[in-house]
Amino acid sequence: MRTTVVTLKAKPKTAVALLVCFVVIVTAAVQAQRDSRYPAHWWTPVSAVGKPDWEILPQEAGPGEVILSKRNELGLLSNFAATPFTYRGKRYASLEGFWQMMLYPERTKDPRTRFPGIEWKYTRDQVAQMTAFEAKSAGTLAEENMKRMGITWASFEGKRFPYRSAKPAKHYRLIVEATWAKVQQNPEVKKVLLSTGDLILKPDHHGEPNAPPEWRYYEIWMQIRKQLRVGAIAQ
């Protein structure tokens, strides 16, 4: 697509008015290109003024993409969402709570409880019942403790495994299974996921380069969506 640069020579107020009109026209044109099968508000532009540094806004989606923004119902697919589920006999308030609690000591003999000078602000069970930024903050505290202890592993049901792996491993498999539990036990989550059709799902926050596969939750959702659709066709 060829871009034409137009130089405006007008009074300040006139230039501002023209710029506003230009933005409105461009926005309308972009919206018109969106697939009519999907809700238009998924791409409704949001002002960048005052937005947190971590956020990727809905309008930043590329062709065929949609941002899993917490500003609309797609936020149900976020790990932060309060979408309780039961996994292996225990209840979790959110995927974020499930994720972060694995960084906390499991029992009194856990080596993470015996390191001198280390304080755990929360218990593992408390973190499991957290959602959103509360759970994320609890995880940040745990990661700081891990750095001080020189620990690079998390644990689940008494078994340790690397917290970060370049290829899918134990931690990844646990996250995928928990995500399946979330979608199977929350009908609205399943409804929202399937409503995204064949759109490419993208995160609403900036991630670290070369993040482990379990960090790429949007890719996990697309895999689950594909399997759900295959299952529906088979039925």
Secondary structure, 3 states (H helix, E strand, C coil): CCCCCCCCCCCHHHHHHHHHHHHHHHHHHHHHHCCCCCCHHHHCCCCCCCCCCCECCHHHCCCCEEECCCCCHHHHHCCCCCCCEEECCEEECCHHHHHHHCCCCCCCCCHHHCCCCCCCCCCHHHHHCCCHHHHHHHHHHHHHHHHHHCCCEEEECCEEEECCCCCCCHHHHHHHHHHHHHHHHCHHHHHHHHHCCCCEEECCECCCCCCCHHHCHHHHHHHHHHHHHHHHHHC
